[in-house]
Every structure is written in structure tokens, then in C-alpha cells.
Amino acid sequence: MTDDKLARMANQIAAFFVTQPGVAAEGVASHINDNWSPPMRAALLAHIAAGGAGLAPAVIEAASRLRPPPHSAAQT
């Protein structure tokens, strides 16, 4: 999956949660942790580590709350 598609998906999640003041980053992280596969989370975390181009602030803020995938999942 491309970084652009991951960013678009993450930003759509953020757009929903920013309507709920004070819980945007927690909501984004919870949704991604519960619904994204380990390889998708690994790709998003790598994109954020590379600067996070195109990501909404709530997604960047959620990064510290994302559950890192198991090492082997990042290699699939």
C-alpha cells in the first residue's frame, strides 16, 4: 500500500475524531490499533518517522499511541 493511500485513510479517520474535542489522537490510535493490520501500522509508523508528509496533526499526535507491530509483521 502506498504512503499516499495510508495517509488518506489515516486522515479520514482523523477527520472523524477531530469532531470530538480532546480525544482525537486517542480515537485515531484506537481505531488504527483495532482495525489496521500489523503491516499497515508498520508502514504508517515508517511514514511518520520519515516526516509524515500529508498527515493530519491528529494522526501525527496519535503515533505515540500506536501499537508497534511484531518485528516479523514489518517484514511481510
N, CA, C and O atoms as a Tripos MOL2 file, in Angstrom:
@<TRIPOS>MOLECULE
protein
  304   303    76     0     0
PROTEIN
NO_CHARGES

@<TRIPOS>ATOM
      1 N           0.8450   -1.1690    0.0000 N.3       1 MET1
      2 CA          0.0000    0.0000    0.0000 C.3       1 MET1
      3 C           0.8950    1.2380    0.0000 C.2       1 MET1
      4 O           1.9070    1.2800    0.6990 O.2       1 MET1
      5 N           0.5220    2.2230   -0.7720 N.am      2 THR2
      6 CA          1.3560    3.4160   -0.8860 C.3       2 THR2
      7 C           1.1910    4.3280    0.3290 C.2       2 THR2
      8 O           0.1920    4.2730    1.0450 O.2       2 THR2
      9 N           2.2050    5.1680    0.5350 N.am      3 ASP3
     10 CA          2.1270    6.1490    1.6180 C.3       3 ASP3
     11 C           0.9490    7.0870    1.4160 C.2       3 ASP3
     12 O           0.2940    7.4720    2.3850 O.2       3 ASP3
     13 N           0.6680    7.4620    0.1650 N.am      4 ASP4
     14 CA         -0.4500    8.3580   -0.1090 C.3       4 ASP4
     15 C          -1.7810    7.7370    0.3150 C.2       4 ASP4
     16 O          -2.6280    8.4130    0.8990 O.2       4 ASP4
     17 N          -1.9600    6.4540    0.0220 N.am      5 LYS5
     18 CA         -3.2110    5.7930    0.3950 C.3       5 LYS5
     19 C          -3.3190    5.6590    1.9070 C.2       5 LYS5
     20 O          -4.3870    5.8930    2.4720 O.2       5 LYS5
     21 N          -2.2200    5.2840    2.5720 N.am      6 LEU6
     22 CA         -2.2320    5.1980    4.0380 C.3       6 LEU6
     23 C          -2.5500    6.5470    4.6550 C.2       6 LEU6
     24 O          -3.3370    6.6360    5.5980 O.2       6 LEU6
     25 N          -1.9300    7.6070    4.1170 N.am      7 ALA7
     26 CA         -2.1720    8.9490    4.6400 C.3       7 ALA7
     27 C          -3.6280    9.3380    4.4500 C.2       7 ALA7
     28 O          -4.2440    9.8960    5.3580 O.2       7 ALA7
     29 N          -4.1810    9.0510    3.2880 N.am      8 ARG8
     30 CA         -5.5800    9.3960    3.0210 C.3       8 ARG8
     31 C          -6.4990    8.6560    3.9990 C.2       8 ARG8
     32 O          -7.4240    9.2480    4.5550 O.2       8 ARG8
     33 N          -6.2440    7.3670    4.2040 N.am      9 MET9
     34 CA         -7.0690    6.5860    5.1330 C.3       9 MET9
     35 C          -6.9350    7.1100    6.5680 C.2       9 MET9
     36 O          -7.9350    7.2860    7.2640 O.2       9 MET9
     37 N          -5.7100    7.3540    6.9990 N.am     10 ALA10
     38 CA         -5.4830    7.8600    8.3590 C.3      10 ALA10
     39 C          -6.1200    9.2340    8.5360 C.2      10 ALA10
     40 O          -6.6970    9.5170    9.5860 O.2      10 ALA10
     41 N          -6.0210   10.0800    7.5300 N.am     11 ASN11
     42 CA         -6.6140   11.4140    7.6140 C.3      11 ASN11
     43 C          -8.1360   11.3570    7.6610 C.2      11 ASN11
     44 O          -8.7630   12.1940    8.3090 O.2      11 ASN11
     45 N          -8.7420   10.3770    6.9800 N.am     12 GLN12
     46 CA        -10.1970   10.2130    7.0600 C.3      12 GLN12
     47 C         -10.6170    9.8360    8.4810 C.2      12 GLN12
     48 O         -11.6280   10.3180    8.9910 O.2      12 GLN12
     49 N          -9.8330    8.9780    9.1020 N.am     13 ILE13
     50 CA        -10.1090    8.6080   10.4950 C.3      13 ILE13
     51 C          -9.9690    9.8390   11.3870 C.2      13 ILE13
     52 O         -10.8100   10.0900   12.2500 O.2      13 ILE13
     53 N          -8.9030   10.5980   11.1700 N.am     14 ALA14
     54 CA         -8.6720   11.8100   11.9680 C.3      14 ALA14
     55 C          -9.7940   12.8180   11.7730 C.2      14 ALA14
     56 O         -10.2100   13.4680   12.7320 O.2      14 ALA14
     57 N         -10.2920   12.9600   10.5470 N.am     15 ALA15
     58 CA        -11.3660   13.9150   10.2730 C.3      15 ALA15
     59 C         -12.6090   13.5930   11.1040 C.2      15 ALA15
     60 O         -13.3090   14.5020   11.5510 O.2      15 ALA15
     61 N         -12.8790   12.3240   11.3080 N.am     16 PHE16
     62 CA        -13.9990   11.9450   12.1630 C.3      16 PHE16
     63 C         -13.7230   12.3090   13.6180 C.2      16 PHE16
     64 O         -14.5660   12.9150   14.2780 O.2      16 PHE16
     65 N         -12.5520   11.9440   14.1150 N.am     17 PHE17
     66 CA        -12.2770   12.1170   15.5390 C.3      17 PHE17
     67 C         -12.0030   13.5570   15.9490 C.2      17 PHE17
     68 O         -12.1500   13.8820   17.1270 O.2      17 PHE17
     69 N         -11.6140   14.4240   15.0380 N.am     18 VAL18
     70 CA        -11.3970   15.8260   15.4310 C.3      18 VAL18
     71 C         -12.7090   16.5150   15.7670 C.2      18 VAL18
     72 O         -12.6990   17.5990   16.3510 O.2      18 VAL18
     73 N         -13.8350   15.9140   15.4150 N.am     19 THR19
     74 CA        -15.1300   16.4770   15.7950 C.3      19 THR19
     75 C         -15.4390   16.1950   17.2600 C.2      19 THR19
     76 O         -16.4280   16.6990   17.7930 O.2      19 THR19
     77 N         -14.6090   15.4020   17.9060 N.am     20 GLN20
     78 CA        -14.7850   15.0640   19.3150 C.3      20 GLN20
     79 C         -13.6080   15.6520   20.1030 C.2      20 GLN20
     80 O         -12.6080   14.9690   20.3250 O.2      20 GLN20
     81 N         -13.7230   16.8990   20.5210 N.am     21 PRO21
     82 CA        -12.5970   17.5920   21.1620 C.3      21 PRO21
     83 C         -11.9790   16.8150   22.3200 C.2      21 PRO21
     84 O         -12.6750   16.2280   23.1480 O.2      21 PRO21
     85 N         -10.6770   16.8310   22.3480 N.am     22 GLY22
     86 CA         -9.9420   16.2240   23.4440 C.3      22 GLY22
     87 C          -9.6450   14.7430   23.2970 C.2      22 GLY22
     88 O          -8.8880   14.1860   24.0920 O.2      22 GLY22
     89 N         -10.2260   14.0930   22.2940 N.am     23 VAL23
     90 CA         -9.9970   12.6550   22.1490 C.3      23 VAL23
     91 C          -9.5110   12.2760   20.7530 C.2      23 VAL23
     92 O          -9.4310   11.0920   20.4290 O.2      23 VAL23
     93 N          -9.1900   13.2560   19.9340 N.am     24 ALA24
     94 CA         -8.8480   12.9750   18.5360 C.3      24 ALA24
     95 C          -7.6880   11.9850   18.4230 C.2      24 ALA24
     96 O          -7.8300   10.9560   17.7630 O.2      24 ALA24
     97 N          -6.5550   12.2700   19.0440 N.am     25 ALA25
     98 CA         -5.3900   11.3960   18.9050 C.3      25 ALA25
     99 C          -5.6580   10.0190   19.4910 C.2      25 ALA25
    100 O          -5.2620    9.0070   18.9130 O.2      25 ALA25
    101 N          -6.3300    9.9770   20.6370 N.am     26 GLU26
    102 CA         -6.6530    8.6870   21.2520 C.3      26 GLU26
    103 C          -7.6020    7.8860   20.3660 C.2      26 GLU26
    104 O          -7.4390    6.6740   20.2210 O.2      26 GLU26
    105 N          -8.5900    8.5530   19.7740 N.am     27 GLY27
    106 CA         -9.5330    7.8800   18.8930 C.3      27 GLY27
    107 C          -8.8710    7.3510   17.6420 C.2      27 GLY27
    108 O          -9.1410    6.2290   17.2120 O.2      27 GLY27
    109 N          -7.9940    8.1680   17.0500 N.am     28 VAL28
    110 CA         -7.2680    7.7330   15.8530 C.3      28 VAL28
    111 C          -6.4210    6.5050   16.1740 C.2      28 VAL28
    112 O          -6.4600    5.5090   15.4510 O.2      28 VAL28
    113 N          -5.6670    6.5790   17.2440 N.am     29 ALA29
    114 CA         -4.7930    5.4610   17.6140 C.3      29 ALA29
    115 C          -5.6080    4.2040   17.9180 C.2      29 ALA29
    116 O          -5.2470    3.1100   17.4840 O.2      29 ALA29
    117 N          -6.6800    4.3530   18.6440 N.am     30 SER30
    118 CA         -7.5100    3.1970   18.9900 C.3      30 SER30
    119 C          -8.0850    2.5440   17.7390 C.2      30 SER30
    120 O          -8.0670    1.3200   17.6070 O.2      30 SER30
    121 N          -8.5940    3.3610   16.8230 N.am     31 HIS31
    122 CA         -9.1710    2.8140   15.5940 C.3      31 HIS31
    123 C          -8.1070    2.0900   14.7600 C.2      31 HIS31
    124 O          -8.3460    0.9870   14.2700 O.2      31 HIS31
    125 N          -6.9490    2.7060   14.6030 N.am     32 ILE32
    126 CA         -5.8900    2.0880   13.8110 C.3      32 ILE32
    127 C          -5.3910    0.8120   14.4870 C.2      32 ILE32
    128 O          -5.1930   -0.2030   13.8190 O.2      32 ILE32
    129 N          -5.1880    0.8530   15.7970 N.am     33 ASN33
    130 CA         -4.7340   -0.3490   16.5090 C.3      33 ASN33
    131 C          -5.7340   -1.5000   16.3830 C.2      33 ASN33
    132 O          -5.3410   -2.6600   16.2630 O.2      33 ASN33
    133 N          -7.0190   -1.1740   16.4120 N.am     34 ASP34
    134 CA         -8.0530   -2.2120   16.3810 C.3      34 ASP34
    135 C          -8.3540   -2.7290   14.9740 C.2      34 ASP34
    136 O          -8.7960   -3.8670   14.8190 O.2      34 ASP34
    137 N          -8.1210   -1.9070   13.9480 N.am     35 ASN35
    138 CA         -8.6150   -2.2530   12.6160 C.3      35 ASN35
    139 C          -7.5590   -2.3930   11.5210 C.2      35 ASN35
    140 O          -7.8450   -2.9570   10.4640 O.2      35 ASN35
    141 N          -6.3740   -1.9030   11.7470 N.am     36 TRP36
    142 CA         -5.3350   -1.9900   10.7180 C.3      36 TRP36
    143 C          -4.4470   -3.1930   10.9880 C.2      36 TRP36
    144 O          -4.1470   -3.5100   12.1390 O.2      36 TRP36
    145 N          -4.0340   -3.8490    9.9340 N.am     37 SER37
    146 CA         -3.1430   -4.9990   10.0610 C.3      37 SER37
    147 C          -1.7570   -4.5400   10.5240 C.2      37 SER37
    148 O          -1.4000   -3.3750   10.3460 O.2      37 SER37
    149 N          -0.9800   -5.4440   11.1130 N.am     38 PRO38
    150 CA          0.3720   -5.0730   11.5260 C.3      38 PRO38
    151 C           1.2190   -4.4640   10.3940 C.2      38 PRO38
    152 O           1.9190   -3.4820   10.6400 O.2      38 PRO38
    153 N           1.1840   -5.0020    9.1720 N.am     39 PRO39
    154 CA          1.9760   -4.3670    8.1100 C.3      39 PRO39
    155 C           1.5200   -2.9410    7.7840 C.2      39 PRO39
    156 O           2.3400   -2.0840    7.4540 O.2      39 PRO39
    157 N           0.2150   -2.6910    7.8780 N.am     40 MET40
    158 CA         -0.2780   -1.3280    7.6240 C.3      40 MET40
    159 C           0.1950   -0.3820    8.7200 C.2      40 MET40
    160 O           0.6180    0.7380    8.4350 O.2      40 MET40
    161 N           0.1240   -0.8310    9.9840 N.am     41 ARG41
    162 CA          0.6160    0.0110   11.0890 C.3      41 ARG41
    163 C           2.1050    0.2690   10.9390 C.2      41 ARG41
    164 O           2.5720    1.3830   11.1740 O.2      41 ARG41
    165 N           2.8540   -0.7580   10.5490 N.am     42 ALA42
    166 CA          4.2980   -0.5900   10.3540 C.3      42 ALA42
    167 C           4.5760    0.4350    9.2610 C.2      42 ALA42
    168 O           5.4620    1.2770    9.4080 O.2      42 ALA42
    169 N           3.8280    0.3660    8.1740 N.am     43 ALA43
    170 CA          4.0300    1.3210    7.0740 C.3      43 ALA43
    171 C           3.6790    2.7350    7.5070 C.2      43 ALA43
    172 O           4.3760    3.6840    7.1490 O.2      43 ALA43
    173 N           2.6020    2.8880    8.2770 N.am     44 LEU44
    174 CA          2.2310    4.2250    8.7630 C.3      44 LEU44
    175 C           3.2910    4.7650    9.7120 C.2      44 LEU44
    176 O           3.6780    5.9290    9.6080 O.2      44 LEU44
    177 N           3.7610    3.9390   10.6270 N.am     45 LEU45
    178 CA          4.8020    4.3880   11.5560 C.3      45 LEU45
    179 C           6.0850    4.7570   10.8160 C.2      45 LEU45
    180 O           6.7590    5.7170   11.1900 O.2      45 LEU45
    181 N           6.4270    4.0070    9.7740 N.am     46 ALA46
    182 CA          7.6100    4.3370    8.9720 C.3      46 ALA46
    183 C           7.4090    5.6620    8.2570 C.2      46 ALA46
    184 O           8.3340    6.4690    8.1670 O.2      46 ALA46
    185 N           6.2080    5.8890    7.7480 N.am     47 HIS47
    186 CA          5.9130    7.1630    7.0640 C.3      47 HIS47
    187 C           6.0120    8.3310    8.0400 C.2      47 HIS47
    188 O           6.5480    9.3860    7.7020 O.2      47 HIS47
    189 N           5.4980    8.1420    9.2410 N.am     48 ILE48
    190 CA          5.5860    9.1860   10.2650 C.3      48 ILE48
    191 C           7.0500    9.4360   10.6310 C.2      48 ILE48
    192 O           7.4630   10.5870   10.7740 O.2      48 ILE48
    193 N           7.8320    8.3730   10.7840 N.am     49 ALA49
    194 CA          9.2520    8.5200   11.1200 C.3      49 ALA49
    195 C          10.0190    9.2450   10.0250 C.2      49 ALA49
    196 O          11.0280    9.8970   10.2920 O.2      49 ALA49
    197 N           9.5380    9.1290    8.7890 N.am     50 ALA50
    198 CA         10.1930    9.8020    7.6630 C.3      50 ALA50
    199 C           9.6910   11.2330    7.4730 C.2      50 ALA50
    200 O          10.0360   11.8860    6.4880 O.2      50 ALA50
    201 N           8.8890   11.7160    8.4000 N.am     51 GLY51
    202 CA          8.4210   13.0950    8.3270 C.3      51 GLY51
    203 C           6.9160   13.2330    8.2920 C.2      51 GLY51
    204 O           6.3900   14.3030    8.6000 O.2      51 GLY51
    205 N           6.2090   12.1780    7.9240 N.am     52 GLY52
    206 CA          4.7540   12.2030    7.9540 C.3      52 GLY52
    207 C           4.1030   13.1370    6.9590 C.2      52 GLY52
    208 O           3.0590   13.7200    7.2540 O.2      52 GLY52
    209 N           4.6920   13.2930    5.7960 N.am     53 ALA53
    210 CA          4.1460   14.2060    4.7820 C.3      53 ALA53
    211 C           2.6870   13.8890    4.4900 C.2      53 ALA53
    212 O           2.3200   12.7410    4.2390 O.2      53 ALA53
    213 N           1.8700   14.9230    4.5270 N.am     54 GLY54
    214 CA          0.4670   14.8050    4.1750 C.3      54 GLY54
    215 C          -0.4490   14.3190    5.2790 C.2      54 GLY54
    216 O          -1.6530   14.1830    5.0600 O.2      54 GLY54
    217 N           0.0900   14.0530    6.4600 N.am     55 LEU55
    218 CA         -0.7420   13.5420    7.5430 C.3      55 LEU55
    219 C          -1.3180   14.6760    8.3890 C.2      55 LEU55
    220 O          -0.6600   15.6860    8.6400 O.2      55 LEU55
    221 N          -2.5510   14.4820    8.8150 N.am     56 ALA56
    222 CA         -3.2180   15.4410    9.6970 C.3      56 ALA56
    223 C          -2.5110   15.4660   11.0530 C.2      56 ALA56
    224 O          -1.9380   14.4600   11.4710 O.2      56 ALA56
    225 N          -2.5490   16.5990   11.7350 N.am     57 PRO57
    226 CA         -1.9090   16.6870   13.0580 C.3      57 PRO57
    227 C          -2.3840   15.6230   14.0410 C.2      57 PRO57
    228 O          -1.5870   15.1330   14.8410 O.2      57 PRO57
    229 N          -3.6570   15.2540   14.0000 N.am     58 ALA58
    230 CA         -4.1640   14.2290   14.9250 C.3      58 ALA58
    231 C          -3.5170   12.8750   14.6630 C.2      58 ALA58
    232 O          -3.3320   12.0900   15.5940 O.2      58 ALA58
    233 N          -3.1730   12.5940   13.4230 N.am     59 VAL59
    234 CA         -2.5030   11.3270   13.0980 C.3      59 VAL59
    235 C          -1.0830   11.3470   13.6540 C.2      59 VAL59
    236 O          -0.6270   10.3700   14.2480 O.2      59 VAL59
    237 N          -0.3950   12.4560   13.4600 N.am     60 ILE60
    238 CA          0.9680   12.5900   13.9890 C.3      60 ILE60
    239 C           0.9530   12.4530   15.5150 C.2      60 ILE60
    240 O           1.8030   11.7760   16.0940 O.2      60 ILE60
    241 N          -0.0190   13.1010   16.1540 N.am     61 GLU61
    242 CA         -0.1180   13.0330   17.6070 C.3      61 GLU61
    243 C          -0.4450   11.6120   18.0690 C.2      61 GLU61
    244 O          -0.0150   11.1920   19.1440 O.2      61 GLU61
    245 N          -1.1950   10.8850   17.2690 N.am     62 ALA62
    246 CA         -1.5780    9.5170   17.6270 C.3      62 ALA62
    247 C          -0.4140    8.5350   17.5230 C.2      62 ALA62
    248 O          -0.4810    7.4440   18.0890 O.2      62 ALA62
    249 N           0.6310    8.8950   16.8250 N.am     63 ALA63
    250 CA          1.7410    7.9700   16.5660 C.3      63 ALA63
    251 C           2.3020    7.3540   17.8400 C.2      63 ALA63
    252 O           2.6260    6.1660   17.8580 O.2      63 ALA63
    253 N           2.4200    8.1270   18.8850 N.am     64 SER64
    254 CA          2.9980    7.5930   20.1280 C.3      64 SER64
    255 C           2.0790    6.5830   20.8060 C.2      64 SER64
    256 O           2.5100    5.8440   21.6910 O.2      64 SER64
    257 N           0.8130    6.5520   20.3930 N.am     65 ARG65
    258 CA         -0.1570    5.6240   20.9780 C.3      65 ARG65
    259 C          -0.3860    4.3860   20.1070 C.2      65 ARG65
    260 O          -1.1020    3.4670   20.5050 O.2      65 ARG65
    261 N           0.2240    4.3670   18.9200 N.am     66 LEU66
    262 CA          0.0340    3.2260   18.0320 C.3      66 LEU66
    263 C           0.8050    2.0200   18.5390 C.2      66 LEU66
    264 O           1.9520    2.1330   18.9710 O.2      66 LEU66
    265 N           0.1680    0.8870   18.4790 N.am     67 ARG67
    266 CA          0.7940   -0.3580   18.9190 C.3      67 ARG67
    267 C           1.7720   -0.8010   17.8330 C.2      67 ARG67
    268 O           1.3610   -1.0800   16.7060 O.2      67 ARG67
    269 N           3.0650   -0.8670   18.1650 N.am     68 PRO68
    270 CA          4.0240   -1.3030   17.1530 C.3      68 PRO68
    271 C           3.7590   -2.7580   16.7670 C.2      68 PRO68
    272 O           3.4770   -3.5920   17.6280 O.2      68 PRO68
    273 N           3.8480   -3.0530   15.4860 N.am     69 PRO69
    274 CA          3.6250   -4.4340   15.0590 C.3      69 PRO69
    275 C           4.7860   -5.3160   15.4930 C.2      69 PRO69
    276 O           5.8900   -4.8270   15.7320 O.2      69 PRO69
    277 N           4.5330   -6.6140   15.5930 N.am     70 PRO70
    278 CA          5.6360   -7.5300   15.8830 C.3      70 PRO70
    279 C           6.7160   -7.4030   14.8040 C.2      70 PRO70
    280 O           6.4080   -7.0770   13.6570 O.2      70 PRO70
    281 N           7.9370   -7.6500   15.1530 N.am     71 HIS71
    282 CA          9.0530   -7.4840   14.2120 C.3      71 HIS71
    283 C           8.8120   -8.2390   12.9130 C.2      71 HIS71
    284 O           9.0780   -7.7140   11.8310 O.2      71 HIS71
    285 N           8.3150   -9.4520   13.0100 N.am     72 SER72
    286 CA          8.1190  -10.2560   11.8110 C.3      72 SER72
    287 C           7.0370   -9.6820   10.9000 C.2      72 SER72
    288 O           7.1010   -9.8660    9.6840 O.2      72 SER72
    289 N           6.0360   -8.9850   11.4660 N.am     73 ALA73
    290 CA          4.9760   -8.4150   10.6460 C.3      73 ALA73
    291 C           5.4850   -7.2840    9.7800 C.2      73 ALA73
    292 O           4.9620   -7.0630    8.6880 O.2      73 ALA73
    293 N           6.4890   -6.5670   10.2390 N.am     74 ALA74
    294 CA          7.0420   -5.4620    9.4610 C.3      74 ALA74
    295 C           7.7660   -5.9690    8.2260 C.2      74 ALA74
    296 O           8.0060   -5.2020    7.2930 O.2      74 ALA74
    297 N           8.1140   -7.2390    8.2040 N.am     75 GLN75
    298 CA          8.8640   -7.7890    7.0890 C.3      75 GLN75
    299 C           7.9710   -8.4470    6.0490 C.2      75 GLN75
    300 O           8.4700   -8.8920    5.0150 O.2      75 GLN75
    301 N           6.6620   -8.5220    6.2910 N.am     76 THR76
    302 CA          5.7620   -9.1800    5.3420 C.3      76 THR76
    303 C           5.2960   -8.2470    4.2790 C.2      76 THR76
    304 O           4.5320   -8.6450    3.4010 O.2      76 THR76
@<TRIPOS>BOND
     1     1     2 1
     2     2     3 1
     3     3     4 2
     4     3     5 am
     5     5     6 1
     6     6     7 1
     7     7     8 2
     8     7     9 am
     9     9    10 1
    10    10    11 1
    11    11    12 2
    12    11    13 am
    13    13    14 1
    14    14    15 1
    15    15    16 2
    16    15    17 am
    17    17    18 1
    18    18    19 1
    19    19    20 2
    20    19    21 am
    21    21    22 1
    22    22    23 1
    23    23    24 2
    24    23    25 am
    25    25    26 1
    26    26    27 1
    27    27    28 2
    28    27    29 am
    29    29    30 1
    30    30    31 1
    31    31    32 2
    32    31    33 am
    33    33    34 1
    34    34    35 1
    35    35    36 2
    36    35    37 am
    37    37    38 1
    38    38    39 1
    39    39    40 2
    40    39    41 am
    41    41    42 1
    42    42    43 1
    43    43    44 2
    44    43    45 am
    45    45    46 1
    46    46    47 1
    47    47    48 2
    48    47    49 am
    49    49    50 1
    50    50    51 1
    51    51    52 2
    52    51    53 am
    53    53    54 1
    54    54    55 1
    55    55    56 2
    56    55    57 am
    57    57    58 1
    58    58    59 1
    59    59    60 2
    60    59    61 am
    61    61    62 1
    62    62    63 1
    63    63    64 2
    64    63    65 am
    65    65    66 1
    66    66    67 1
    67    67    68 2
    68    67    69 am
    69    69    70 1
    70    70    71 1
    71    71    72 2
    72    71    73 am
    73    73    74 1
    74    74    75 1
    75    75    76 2
    76    75    77 am
    77    77    78 1
    78    78    79 1
    79    79    80 2
    80    79    81 am
    81    81    82 1
    82    82    83 1
    83    83    84 2
    84    83    85 am
    85    85    86 1
    86    86    87 1
    87    87    88 2
    88    87    89 am
    89    89    90 1
    90    90    91 1
    91    91    92 2
    92    91    93 am
    93    93    94 1
    94    94    95 1
    95    95    96 2
    96    95    97 am
    97    97    98 1
    98    98    99 1
    99    99   100 2
   100    99   101 am
   101   101   102 1
   102   102   103 1
   103   103   104 2
   104   103   105 am
   105   105   106 1
   106   106   107 1
   107   107   108 2
   108   107   109 am
   109   109   110 1
   110   110   111 1
   111   111   112 2
   112   111   113 am
   113   113   114 1
   114   114   115 1
   115   115   116 2
   116   115   117 am
   117   117   118 1
   118   118   119 1
   119   119   120 2
   120   119   121 am
   121   121   122 1
   122   122   123 1
   123   123   124 2
   124   123   125 am
   125   125   126 1
   126   126   127 1
   127   127   128 2
   128   127   129 am
   129   129   130 1
   130   130   131 1
   131   131   132 2
   132   131   133 am
   133   133   134 1
   134   134   135 1
   135   135   136 2
   136   135   137 am
   137   137   138 1
   138   138   139 1
   139   139   140 2
   140   139   141 am
   141   141   142 1
   142   142   143 1
   143   143   144 2
   144   143   145 am
   145   145   146 1
   146   146   147 1
   147   147   148 2
   148   147   149 am
   149   149   150 1
   150   150   151 1
   151   151   152 2
   152   151   153 am
   153   153   154 1
   154   154   155 1
   155   155   156 2
   156   155   157 am
   157   157   158 1
   158   158   159 1
   159   159   160 2
   160   159   161 am
   161   161   162 1
   162   162   163 1
   163   163   164 2
   164   163   165 am
   165   165   166 1
   166   166   167 1
   167   167   168 2
   168   167   169 am
   169   169   170 1
   170   170   171 1
   171   171   172 2
   172   171   173 am
   173   173   174 1
   174   174   175 1
   175   175   176 2
   176   175   177 am
   177   177   178 1
   178   178   179 1
   179   179   180 2
   180   179   181 am
   181   181   182 1
   182   182   183 1
   183   183   184 2
   184   183   185 am
   185   185   186 1
   186   186   187 1
   187   187   188 2
   188   187   189 am
   189   189   190 1
   190   190   191 1
   191   191   192 2
   192   191   193 am
   193   193   194 1
   194   194   195 1
   195   195   196 2
   196   195   197 am
   197   197   198 1
   198   198   199 1
   199   199   200 2
   200   199   201 am
   201   201   202 1
   202   202   203 1
   203   203   204 2
   204   203   205 am
   205   205   206 1
   206   206   207 1
   207   207   208 2
   208   207   209 am
   209   209   210 1
   210   210   211 1
   211   211   212 2
   212   211   213 am
   213   213   214 1
   214   214   215 1
   215   215   216 2
   216   215   217 am
   217   217   218 1
   218   218   219 1
   219   219   220 2
   220   219   221 am
   221   221   222 1
   222   222   223 1
   223   223   224 2
   224   223   225 am
   225   225   226 1
   226   226   227 1
   227   227   228 2
   228   227   229 am
   229   229   230 1
   230   230   231 1
   231   231   232 2
   232   231   233 am
   233   233   234 1
   234   234   235 1
   235   235   236 2
   236   235   237 am
   237   237   238 1
   238   238   239 1
   239   239   240 2
   240   239   241 am
   241   241   242 1
   242   242   243 1
   243   243   244 2
   244   243   245 am
   245   245   246 1
   246   246   247 1
   247   247   248 2
   248   247   249 am
   249   249   250 1
   250   250   251 1
   251   251   252 2
   252   251   253 am
   253   253   254 1
   254   254   255 1
   255   255   256 2
   256   255   257 am
   257   257   258 1
   258   258   259 1
   259   259   260 2
   260   259   261 am
   261   261   262 1
   262   262   263 1
   263   263   264 2
   264   263   265 am
   265   265   266 1
   266   266   267 1
   267   267   268 2
   268   267   269 am
   269   269   270 1
   270   270   271 1
   271   271   272 2
   272   271   273 am
   273   273   274 1
   274   274   275 1
   275   275   276 2
   276   275   277 am
   277   277   278 1
   278   278   279 1
   279   279   280 2
   280   279   281 am
   281   281   282 1
   282   282   283 1
   283   283   284 2
   284   283   285 am
   285   285   286 1
   286   286   287 1
   287   287   288 2
   288   287   289 am
   289   289   290 1
   290   290   291 1
   291   291   292 2
   292   291   293 am
   293   293   294 1
   294   294   295 1
   295   295   296 2
   296   295   297 am
   297   297   298 1
   298   298   299 1
   299   299   300 2
   300   299   301 am
   301   301   302 1
   302   302   303 1
   303   303   304 2
@<TRIPOS>SUBSTRUCTURE
     1 MET1         2 RESIDUE 1 A MET
     2 THR2         6 RESIDUE 1 A THR
     3 ASP3        10 RESIDUE 1 A ASP
     4 ASP4        14 RESIDUE 1 A ASP
     5 LYS5        18 RESIDUE 1 A LYS
     6 LEU6        22 RESIDUE 1 A LEU
     7 ALA7        26 RESIDUE 1 A ALA
     8 ARG8        30 RESIDUE 1 A ARG
     9 MET9        34 RESIDUE 1 A MET
    10 ALA10       38 RESIDUE 1 A ALA
    11 ASN11       42 RESIDUE 1 A ASN
    12 GLN12       46 RESIDUE 1 A GLN
    13 ILE13       50 RESIDUE 1 A ILE
    14 ALA14       54 RESIDUE 1 A ALA
    15 ALA15       58 RESIDUE 1 A ALA
    16 PHE16       62 RESIDUE 1 A PHE
    17 PHE17       66 RESIDUE 1 A PHE
    18 VAL18       70 RESIDUE 1 A VAL
    19 THR19       74 RESIDUE 1 A THR
    20 GLN20       78 RESIDUE 1 A GLN
    21 PRO21       82 RESIDUE 1 A PRO
    22 GLY22       86 RESIDUE 1 A GLY
    23 VAL23       90 RESIDUE 1 A VAL
    24 ALA24       94 RESIDUE 1 A ALA
    25 ALA25       98 RESIDUE 1 A ALA
    26 GLU26      102 RESIDUE 1 A GLU
    27 GLY27      106 RESIDUE 1 A GLY
    28 VAL28      110 RESIDUE 1 A VAL
    29 ALA29      114 RESIDUE 1 A ALA
    30 SER30      118 RESIDUE 1 A SER
    31 HIS31      122 RESIDUE 1 A HIS
    32 ILE32      126 RESIDUE 1 A ILE
    33 ASN33      130 RESIDUE 1 A ASN
    34 ASP34      134 RESIDUE 1 A ASP
    35 ASN35      138 RESIDUE 1 A ASN
    36 TRP36      142 RESIDUE 1 A TRP
    37 SER37      146 RESIDUE 1 A SER
    38 PRO38      150 RESIDUE 1 A PRO
    39 PRO39      154 RESIDUE 1 A PRO
    40 MET40      158 RESIDUE 1 A MET
    41 ARG41      162 RESIDUE 1 A ARG
    42 ALA42      166 RESIDUE 1 A ALA
    43 ALA43      170 RESIDUE 1 A ALA
    44 LEU44      174 RESIDUE 1 A LEU
    45 LEU45      178 RESIDUE 1 A LEU
    46 ALA46      182 RESIDUE 1 A ALA
    47 HIS47      186 RESIDUE 1 A HIS
    48 ILE48      190 RESIDUE 1 A ILE
    49 ALA49      194 RESIDUE 1 A ALA
    50 ALA50      198 RESIDUE 1 A ALA
    51 GLY51      202 RESIDUE 1 A GLY
    52 GLY52      206 RESIDUE 1 A GLY
    53 ALA53      210 RESIDUE 1 A ALA
    54 GLY54      214 RESIDUE 1 A GLY
    55 LEU55      218 RESIDUE 1 A LEU
    56 ALA56      222 RESIDUE 1 A ALA
    57 PRO57      226 RESIDUE 1 A PRO
    58 ALA58      230 RESIDUE 1 A ALA
    59 VAL59      234 RESIDUE 1 A VAL
    60 ILE60      238 RESIDUE 1 A ILE
    61 GLU61      242 RESIDUE 1 A GLU
    62 ALA62      246 RESIDUE 1 A ALA
    63 ALA63      250 RESIDUE 1 A ALA
    64 SER64      254 RESIDUE 1 A SER
    65 ARG65      258 RESIDUE 1 A ARG
    66 LEU66      262 RESIDUE 1 A LEU
    67 ARG67      266 RESIDUE 1 A ARG
    68 PRO68      270 RESIDUE 1 A PRO
    69 PRO69      274 RESIDUE 1 A PRO
    70 PRO70      278 RESIDUE 1 A PRO
    71 HIS71      282 RESIDUE 1 A HIS
    72 SER72      286 RESIDUE 1 A SER
    73 ALA73      290 RESIDUE 1 A ALA
    74 ALA74      294 RESIDUE 1 A ALA
    75 GLN75      298 RESIDUE 1 A GLN
    76 THR76      302 RESIDUE 1 A THR
